[in-house]
Amino acid sequence: MGFVMAEEEVLLYIYSPFTNRKSVFFIENILPKSFLNEIGFVFNCFMRSYAYVFIPFVLICFIVNEFVSNILIFIFILLYCYFHFAILIIAYYFHCRFRDYIDFDLNKLLMVNMTNNVDEHQDIVSLITLRHCRIPPEIITCYSYADRILKEIQQIPFLHNLTRTIVDHKYLRFSWIKADKSKQKEFISALKVGDIILYHSCKSVIGSIIRFLSRCYWEHSDHYIGNGKVMNVAPGGIKAVDINKWVTDDKVELAVLRRQDMDIEYFNKFMQKIEGGKYNYLGVLIELWRIITNKKQDGLMTLPIFIINITLVFIIMYVWYRHPDLTRLHLFLFLIFAPYLFDTVYHWWVYKKDFSELDNFRFLKGSNK
């Protein structure tokens, strides 16, 4: 795709808070790059194996705890805490090293985001930016150039991830695609079956929490099924509701997106199939997990995630210090904290010995360092 350099320079400036990073690890100046690559590869192989044997190992420790003196278990748990500290430090080093490597090369950043986000992109931001939906021409938006800007943003996938460091990134939260629903009858008559309705409640506490976590202005999305009804997916279940309640509510803001390739017959059958179904609580928990582990972004371990992991280990050590006799509790804490460590340590690219695929990826012209 051909973007003019002016646009790419703007993107580079947007990402500037992550540019010009210099390694803070003295080991970079001591060990050769090839040796560090080998260490990273071996460490990744170890962690992948360790993740499989971790739960059986802890369960064995539960059993052994019944037959071994508390002193031995006491010492073992302390050493185990130090072991996890070492894992975190090594992993954080390689994550930072990889971030230094990709630096502000937009091609590399896009490749990392695209390979890390391998789900179906069901969150609202991905729905807006990756599915190439358009704002229907019949819908009047509060900002007249909204559809034009949306089209330009969709030319660069994962732009919303690359610009997460902007101090004021309100325009990337997509509040500007808000529809003008002052003429209520005209707004409803402009809707077509299959339109995606984005929802923002100014008075919803839960909505505020969702917007904070997802970094999106819209906390909810539904589909218009015709006759003034939307198929609403909510904790109470999946059912058709009257869109008039949203249109007439001054505290509710709406936006409308339309897919050009919508198969209406298939859509109607699918809506009939899911009506009356249960809310996908598991899906919500998975989305939350992906947010707190940074898997919705580039997947790299950030300083806050590193601190969270260290804090979890410190909690175990604190309990170990305050209640040395509760060895079962110590092991149980390891059991429930470890999945977060494993998920944040693992990364698609970080421990690779060969980055040629990443180096050869070209999406944007003229964005090389």
C-alpha positions as CSV (number, residue, x, y, z in Angstrom):
1,M,0.0,0.0,0.0
2,G,1.3,3.4,-0.8
3,F,1.1,6.0,2.0
4,V,2.7,9.4,1.5
5,M,5.7,10.0,3.8
6,A,3.9,12.8,5.6
7,E,1.3,10.4,7.0
8,E,4.0,7.9,8.1
9,E,6.0,10.7,9.8
10,V,2.9,11.5,11.7
11,L,2.5,7.9,12.8
12,L,6.2,7.8,13.8
13,Y,5.6,10.9,15.9
14,I,2.5,9.4,17.5
15,Y,4.6,6.4,18.6
16,S,7.5,8.6,19.8
17,P,7.2,7.8,23.5
18,F,8.6,4.3,22.7
19,T,11.3,5.5,20.3
20,N,15.0,5.9,20.8
21,R,15.1,3.3,23.6
22,K,18.5,2.3,24.8
23,S,19.2,-1.0,26.5
24,V,19.6,-0.6,30.3
25,F,21.1,-4.1,30.7
26,F,24.9,-4.2,30.9
27,I,24.8,-7.8,29.7
28,E,24.3,-6.5,26.1
29,N,27.9,-5.2,26.2
30,I,29.4,-8.4,27.6
31,L,27.8,-11.4,25.8
32,P,27.7,-11.8,22.0
33,K,24.3,-11.5,20.3
34,S,24.4,-15.1,19.1
35,F,24.9,-16.4,22.6
36,L,22.0,-14.3,23.9
37,N,19.8,-15.7,21.1
38,E,20.7,-19.3,22.2
39,I,19.9,-18.4,25.9
40,G,16.6,-17.0,24.9
41,F,15.7,-20.1,22.7
42,V,16.7,-22.5,25.5
43,F,14.8,-20.4,28.1
44,N,11.6,-20.5,26.0
45,C,11.9,-24.2,25.5
46,F,12.3,-24.6,29.3
47,M,9.3,-22.4,30.1
48,R,7.0,-24.2,27.6
49,S,8.0,-27.5,29.3
50,Y,7.7,-26.1,32.7
51,A,4.2,-24.8,32.1
52,Y,3.1,-28.4,31.4
53,V,4.7,-30.0,34.4
54,F,4.0,-27.2,36.9
55,I,0.6,-28.3,38.1
56,P,1.6,-32.0,38.5
57,F,4.7,-30.8,40.3
58,V,2.7,-28.6,42.8
59,L,0.3,-31.4,43.4
60,I,3.2,-33.8,44.2
61,C,4.4,-31.1,46.6
62,F,1.0,-31.1,48.3
63,I,1.4,-34.9,48.8
64,V,5.0,-34.7,49.9
65,N,4.1,-32.0,52.4
66,E,2.3,-34.6,54.5
67,F,5.4,-36.8,54.9
68,V,8.3,-34.3,55.1
69,S,9.2,-32.0,57.9
70,N,7.9,-28.4,57.8
71,I,11.5,-27.1,57.9
72,L,12.3,-28.7,54.5
73,I,9.1,-27.5,52.9
74,F,9.7,-24.1,54.5
75,I,13.1,-23.9,52.8
76,F,11.8,-25.3,49.5
77,I,9.1,-22.7,49.2
78,L,11.6,-19.9,49.8
79,L,13.9,-21.3,47.1
80,Y,10.9,-21.7,44.8
81,C,10.1,-18.0,45.3
82,Y,13.7,-17.1,44.3
83,F,13.4,-19.4,41.3
84,H,10.3,-17.5,40.1
85,F,12.0,-14.2,40.7
86,A,14.8,-15.4,38.4
87,I,12.3,-16.5,35.7
88,L,10.6,-13.0,35.8
89,I,13.9,-11.1,35.6
90,I,15.2,-13.2,32.7
91,A,11.8,-13.0,30.8
92,Y,11.6,-9.2,31.4
93,Y,15.1,-8.8,30.0
94,F,14.3,-10.6,26.8
95,H,11.0,-8.8,26.4
96,C,12.8,-5.4,26.8
97,R,15.5,-6.6,24.4
98,F,12.9,-7.4,21.8
99,R,11.2,-4.1,22.3
100,D,14.5,-2.4,21.7
101,Y,14.9,-4.5,18.5
102,I,11.6,-3.5,16.9
103,D,12.1,0.1,18.2
104,F,9.8,2.4,16.1
105,D,9.9,0.5,12.8
106,L,6.2,0.5,12.0
107,N,6.5,-2.6,9.8
108,K,7.8,-4.6,12.7
109,L,5.3,-3.2,15.1
110,L,2.4,-4.1,12.8
111,M,3.8,-7.7,12.3
112,V,4.1,-8.2,16.1
113,N,0.6,-7.0,16.7
114,M,-0.9,-9.0,13.9
115,T,0.8,-12.3,15.0
116,N,0.0,-11.7,18.6
117,N,-3.7,-10.9,18.1
118,V,-4.7,-14.2,16.5
119,D,-8.2,-14.3,17.9
120,E,-11.4,-13.4,16.0
121,H,-11.1,-9.7,16.9
122,Q,-14.5,-9.7,18.6
123,D,-13.9,-6.6,20.8
124,I,-15.4,-3.4,19.7
125,V,-12.2,-1.6,18.8
126,S,-11.2,-4.4,16.5
127,L,-14.7,-4.5,15.1
128,I,-14.4,-0.9,14.1
129,T,-10.8,-0.9,12.8
130,L,-10.3,-4.4,11.4
131,R,-13.6,-5.5,9.8
132,H,-13.9,-2.6,7.4
133,C,-17.3,-1.5,8.4
134,R,-18.6,1.8,7.0
135,I,-20.8,4.4,8.5
136,P,-24.1,4.2,6.5
137,P,-24.5,7.3,4.3
138,E,-28.1,7.7,5.6
139,I,-26.8,8.2,9.2
140,I,-25.8,11.7,10.2
141,T,-22.8,11.8,12.5
142,C,-22.0,14.5,14.9
143,Y,-18.7,14.9,13.1
144,S,-19.2,15.3,9.3
145,Y,-15.9,13.7,8.3
146,A,-16.3,10.7,10.5
147,D,-16.6,8.1,7.8
148,R,-13.7,9.5,5.8
149,I,-11.4,9.4,8.8
150,L,-12.6,5.9,9.7
151,K,-11.7,4.7,6.2
152,E,-8.2,6.2,6.5
153,I,-7.6,4.6,9.9
154,Q,-8.7,1.2,8.6
155,Q,-5.9,1.3,6.1
156,I,-3.4,0.6,8.9
157,P,-4.4,-2.4,11.0
158,F,-3.8,-2.2,14.8
159,L,-3.2,1.5,14.7
160,H,-5.1,1.7,17.9
161,N,-2.5,-0.5,19.5
162,L,0.5,1.4,18.1
163,T,-0.7,4.7,19.5
164,R,-1.5,3.6,23.0
165,T,1.0,6.0,24.5
166,I,-0.8,9.2,23.3
167,V,-1.6,11.4,26.2
168,D,-4.9,12.5,24.6
169,H,-6.0,9.7,22.3
170,K,-9.7,10.4,22.4
171,Y,-10.0,10.3,18.7
172,L,-8.8,6.7,18.7
173,R,-11.5,5.8,21.1
174,F,-13.9,6.5,18.2
175,S,-16.2,8.9,20.0
176,W,-16.4,11.0,16.8
177,I,-18.4,8.3,15.0
178,K,-21.3,9.1,17.2
179,A,-24.6,9.4,15.4
180,D,-26.8,12.4,15.6
181,K,-30.1,11.0,16.9
182,S,-31.9,14.3,17.5
183,K,-34.2,13.5,14.6
184,Q,-35.4,10.2,16.1
185,K,-37.8,9.0,13.5
186,E,-35.3,9.7,10.7
187,F,-32.5,7.9,12.6
188,I,-34.5,4.7,13.1
189,S,-35.9,4.7,9.5
190,A,-32.3,4.9,8.2
191,L,-31.3,1.7,9.9
192,K,-31.1,-1.6,7.9
193,V,-31.1,-5.2,9.0
194,G,-27.6,-6.3,10.0
195,D,-26.4,-2.8,11.1
196,I,-24.1,-2.8,14.1
197,I,-25.3,-0.5,16.8
198,L,-22.6,0.8,19.2
199,Y,-23.8,1.8,22.6
200,H,-22.4,4.3,25.2
201,S,-24.2,5.0,28.5
202,C,-23.1,8.2,30.2
203,K,-24.6,7.0,33.6
204,S,-23.5,3.4,33.6
205,V,-20.8,2.5,36.2
206,I,-20.2,-0.9,34.6
207,G,-20.0,0.8,31.2
208,S,-17.3,3.2,32.6
209,I,-15.3,0.2,33.8
210,I,-15.6,-1.5,30.5
211,R,-14.5,1.6,28.6
212,F,-11.5,2.1,31.0
213,L,-10.3,-1.5,30.4
214,S,-11.0,-1.7,26.7
215,R,-9.8,1.9,26.0
216,C,-12.9,2.4,23.8
217,Y,-15.6,5.0,23.9
218,W,-18.2,2.3,23.2
219,E,-18.8,-0.3,25.8
220,H,-21.5,-2.4,24.0
221,S,-22.5,-3.5,20.5
222,D,-25.7,-5.1,19.2
223,H,-27.2,-5.9,15.8
224,Y,-30.3,-4.2,14.3
225,I,-32.8,-6.9,13.3
226,G,-35.5,-4.7,11.8
227,N,-38.9,-3.4,12.9
228,G,-37.3,-1.1,15.5
229,K,-35.6,-4.0,17.3
230,V,-32.0,-4.8,18.2
231,M,-30.8,-8.2,19.3
232,N,-29.3,-7.3,22.7
233,V,-26.6,-9.5,24.3
234,A,-26.7,-8.7,28.0
235,P,-26.2,-10.6,31.3
236,G,-29.9,-11.3,31.4
237,G,-29.7,-13.3,28.2
238,I,-30.0,-12.7,24.4
239,K,-33.3,-11.1,23.4
240,A,-34.8,-8.5,21.1
241,V,-35.3,-5.1,22.6
242,D,-36.9,-1.9,21.4
243,I,-34.3,0.6,20.1
244,N,-36.6,3.5,20.8
245,K,-35.5,3.3,24.5
246,W,-32.0,4.0,23.5
247,V,-32.8,6.7,20.9
248,T,-35.0,8.7,23.3
249,D,-32.6,8.4,26.2
250,D,-30.5,11.6,26.4
251,K,-27.9,9.7,28.5
252,V,-27.3,7.1,25.8
253,E,-25.2,7.7,22.7
254,L,-25.2,5.5,19.6
255,A,-23.1,4.9,16.6
256,V,-24.0,2.8,13.5
257,L,-21.7,0.7,11.3
258,R,-22.6,-1.3,8.3
259,R,-20.8,-4.2,6.6
260,Q,-20.9,-4.2,2.8
261,D,-20.7,-8.0,2.5
262,M,-23.6,-8.8,4.9
263,D,-25.5,-11.9,3.9
264,I,-28.9,-10.9,5.2
265,E,-30.4,-14.4,4.9
266,Y,-27.6,-16.0,6.9
267,F,-27.8,-13.1,9.4
268,N,-31.5,-13.6,10.0
269,K,-31.1,-17.3,10.6
270,F,-28.2,-16.7,13.0
271,M,-30.2,-14.1,15.0
272,Q,-33.1,-16.6,15.3
273,K,-30.7,-19.3,16.5
274,I,-29.1,-17.2,19.2
275,E,-32.3,-15.5,20.5
276,G,-33.1,-16.7,24.0
277,G,-29.5,-17.9,24.5
278,K,-27.3,-17.3,27.5
279,Y,-24.8,-14.6,28.0
280,N,-21.2,-15.6,27.3
281,Y,-19.7,-15.0,30.7
282,L,-16.6,-17.1,29.8
283,G,-15.9,-14.9,26.8
284,V,-16.0,-11.8,28.9
285,L,-13.6,-13.4,31.4
286,I,-11.3,-14.3,28.5
287,E,-11.4,-10.8,27.2
288,L,-10.6,-9.4,30.6
289,W,-7.7,-11.9,31.0
290,R,-6.3,-10.8,27.6
291,I,-6.4,-7.2,28.6
292,I,-4.6,-7.6,32.0
293,T,-1.9,-9.8,30.3
294,N,-1.5,-7.3,27.5
295,K,-2.4,-9.9,24.9
296,K,-4.8,-7.4,23.3
297,Q,-1.8,-5.3,22.4
298,D,1.7,-6.4,21.3
299,G,1.8,-9.0,24.0
300,L,5.2,-7.8,25.4
301,M,5.7,-7.7,29.2
302,T,5.5,-4.1,30.3
303,L,6.9,-2.6,33.5
304,P,3.4,-2.7,35.2
305,I,3.0,-6.4,34.3
306,F,6.5,-7.1,35.6
307,I,5.6,-5.4,38.8
308,I,2.3,-7.3,39.1
309,N,4.2,-10.6,38.8
310,I,6.8,-9.6,41.3
311,T,4.0,-8.5,43.7
312,L,2.4,-11.9,43.4
313,V,5.6,-13.6,44.4
314,F,6.1,-11.1,47.2
315,I,2.6,-12.0,48.5
316,I,3.6,-15.6,48.7
317,M,6.8,-14.7,50.5
318,Y,4.9,-12.5,52.9
319,V,2.5,-15.3,53.8
320,W,5.5,-17.6,54.1
321,Y,7.1,-15.2,56.6
322,R,3.9,-14.4,58.6
323,H,2.6,-18.0,58.6
324,P,5.4,-20.4,58.0
325,D,3.3,-23.4,59.1
326,L,0.7,-22.9,56.3
327,T,2.7,-24.6,53.7
328,R,-0.5,-25.8,51.9
329,L,-1.6,-22.2,51.5
330,H,1.9,-21.3,50.0
331,L,1.6,-24.0,47.4
332,F,-2.0,-23.1,46.6
333,L,-1.0,-19.4,46.0
334,F,1.7,-20.6,43.6
335,L,-1.0,-22.7,41.9
336,I,-3.3,-19.8,41.3
337,F,-0.7,-17.1,40.5
338,A,1.4,-19.1,38.1
339,P,-1.0,-18.9,35.0
340,Y,-0.5,-15.1,34.9
341,L,3.2,-15.6,35.0
342,F,3.2,-18.2,32.2
343,D,0.9,-16.2,30.0
344,T,2.9,-12.9,30.3
345,V,6.3,-14.6,30.0
346,Y,5.4,-16.4,26.8
347,H,5.5,-14.5,23.5
348,W,5.3,-15.4,19.8
349,W,8.5,-13.5,18.9
350,V,10.6,-12.6,21.9
351,Y,12.8,-15.8,22.2
352,K,13.3,-16.5,18.5
353,K,16.8,-16.9,17.3
354,D,15.9,-15.7,13.8
355,F,13.9,-12.6,13.1
356,S,14.2,-12.6,9.3
357,E,10.5,-13.1,8.8
358,L,10.0,-9.9,10.9
359,D,12.7,-8.0,9.1
360,N,11.3,-9.0,5.7
361,F,7.7,-8.0,6.4
362,R,6.7,-4.8,4.5
363,F,3.3,-3.3,4.9
364,L,4.1,0.4,4.9
365,K,6.5,2.0,2.3
366,G,9.2,4.2,3.5
367,S,8.8,3.5,7.2
368,N,12.2,1.8,7.7
369,K,14.7,3.2,10.1
